[in-house]
């Protein structure tokens, strides 16, 4: 998996891959039917949707699923749909993957429609476990408290739990550098470290955006670089320290000074 960081997730996916591959080498009559439902837990911007799609491709390649179907929705949308319309969405993903981002928004303890959908998911996860893969994604604490603690069936029916840790500063730096390289922009190691430190200050908070926060940092630096290039009449494609830092505080950009 060519993704930055996520070593624990990568190892867990590799373990699952090797287990399925090994199972294919034993007689069909000796194979035990297993569930391939997942809970991907972590903050935004850690690659949960990307990994979900990769899991779908892996299961298709290994013969566990017969289609590349990947239906992507959210817990809030399903709760608004209600059980009947949600069932139609689930059926579209049959023989493939049904991915539910922010699944905790079903909030079955407080939302009647969300509760009906949650029970429906538990039923499908068991009765159709050989035809569909369900993936729940979202904040770790919310998924655990609003779904797993609500009904123990989620523990039993979603055996594969992958925890996505926030990116470290070096990993944030790699992401920033990759964004620069995609547009053929040069940047020094000092610029990369500065960007990583500035973004990394939000680590540990629920709203920390990880790769998304790096993208915002890069786009702001990019805009400042364009302005600087225009003023200096210098068209060298380079992100410098001041592009990441922004202009120094003055009465012009901060009137309240």
Secondary structure, DSSP 8 states (H G I E B T S, - for coil): ---SS-HHHHHHHHHHHHHHHHHTTS-GGG-------EEEEE-TTSSHHHHHHHHHHHHHHTTS-S---EEEEEHHHHHHHHHHHHHHHHHHTTTSEEEEETGGGG-TTT-HHHHHHHHHHHHHHHHTTTT-EEEEEE-HHHHIIIIITT-THHHHH--EEEEE----HHHHHHHHHHHHHHTT-EE-HHHHHHHHHHHHTTTTSTT--THHHHHHHHHHHHHHHHHHHHHHT----EE-HHHHH-----TTT-TT-
